[in-house]
Amino acid sequence: MNYVRCLKAMQRAGYGGHIVVEISLMVQRHTDYDALAAASQSYWVLGRAFDDAGIVRGNGWYPAQRTHC
């Protein structure tokens, strides 16, 4: 998924809600699934995408309706 493109599109659209990564149940059910590792990697990937998109986190992003890109 191109998170930079998605974040820029959400910003252009005026979206101010939460941006999250969803891990499928299929992946979560693997015996070697590590929830902390998945959360850490998701945070790192989204953090880098925000940086690459030039969007400052916590600056104008407020809860709104849920949407997918």
Number of C-alpha atoms within 10 A of each C-alpha: 6 8 19 18 14 16 21 18 13 17 16 9 9 11 20 16 16 12 17 10 13 9 12 8 8 7 11 13 9 9 7 8 11 12 11 9 10 15 14 11 13 16 14 12 14 17 16 14 19 17 13 14 16 12 17 11 10 8 8 13 16 11 11 10 9 9 10 7 10
